[in-house]
Amino acid sequence: METFERDARWVFKSSGLSAVVPPPELSQHRHRTTGDGGGVTGDRDGSGRTREHFSTLGRGEIQSLYEMYSMDFEMFGYSVEEYFKLK
C-alpha cells in the first residue's frame, strides 16, 4: 500500500486507461508513521478508526490479531504496543 497510488497512476497511464477514465483519487488511504520506524501514529485515513475499533477489543483479542498479522506489523513497522496501551 505504500506505493499503491503511484503504481495505480502508472498502470492507468501506461495502459492508456487514463484516456478513457481518470485514475481514482487514492490519497485518503495514506497513513502516518512516527517517521523513525516506531509504528503508527494514525491509521490509514487519519480518522482514528483503527484505534476506535481496537479500543473495543480485549487484550486477548488484540494478541490474537497481532499473531495472525505479525508479518504485516513487522513489514510496515507497526507496534502492537500502541493498541495494548488503549486497554
C-alpha positions in Angstrom: 0.0 0.0 0.0 2.9 2.3 0.5 3.3 3.0 -3.3 -0.2 2.0 -4.4 -1.3 5.4 -5.5 1.9 5.9 -7.6 1.6 2.4 -9.0 -2.1 2.8 -9.9 -1.3 6.1 -11.7 1.4 4.3 -13.7 -0.9 1.4 -14.6 -3.6 3.9 -15.8 -1.1 5.9 -17.8 0.8 3.1 -19.4 -2.3 1.1 -20.3 -4.0 4.1 -21.9 -6.8 3.7 -19.5 -6.4 7.2 -18.2 -7.6 8.5 -21.6 -10.9 6.7 -21.1 -11.4 7.1 -17.3 -9.5 9.3 -14.8 -7.4 7.4 -12.2 -9.2 7.2 -8.8 -8.2 9.6 -6.1 -6.5 7.3 -3.5 -4.7 9.8 -1.2 -7.3 9.4 1.6 -5.9 5.9 2.2 -2.5 7.1 3.4 -1.3 6.6 6.9 1.1 8.4 9.1 4.0 6.9 10.9 6.3 8.3 13.6 9.0 8.7 10.9 11.5 6.7 12.9 10.2 3.3 12.2 8.4 3.3 15.6 5.0 2.5 14.3 1.7 4.0 13.5 0.6 7.4 14.9 -2.6 7.3 13.0 -4.5 4.9 10.8 -4.8 4.6 7.0 -7.1 7.5 6.6 -6.1 9.5 9.6 -9.5 9.3 11.3 -8.6 7.2 14.3 -10.9 4.3 13.2 -8.2 1.7 13.8 -7.8 2.9 17.4 -11.5 3.2 17.9 -12.0 -0.4 16.8 -9.1 -1.8 18.7 -10.3 0.0 21.9 -13.4 -2.3 21.8 -11.3 -5.4 21.9 -9.8 -7.2 24.9 -6.1 -7.8 25.3 -6.5 -11.5 24.2 -8.3 -10.4 21.0 -5.6 -7.9 20.3 -2.9 -10.5 20.9 -4.7 -13.0 18.6 -4.9 -10.3 15.8 -1.2 -9.5 16.3 -0.3 -13.1 16.0 -2.4 -13.5 12.8 -0.9 -10.4 11.2 2.5 -10.3 12.8 4.2 -10.3 9.4 2.3 -7.1 8.5 3.2 -5.5 11.7 6.9 -6.3 11.1 6.9 -5.3 7.4 5.3 -1.9 7.9 6.9 -1.1 11.3 3.6 -1.1 13.3 3.7 -1.6 17.0 1.2 -3.8 18.8 2.1 -1.8 22.0 0.1 1.1 20.6 -3.0 -1.0 20.8 -2.3 -2.6 24.1 -2.0 1.0 25.6 -5.7 1.5 24.7 -6.6 -1.0 27.4 
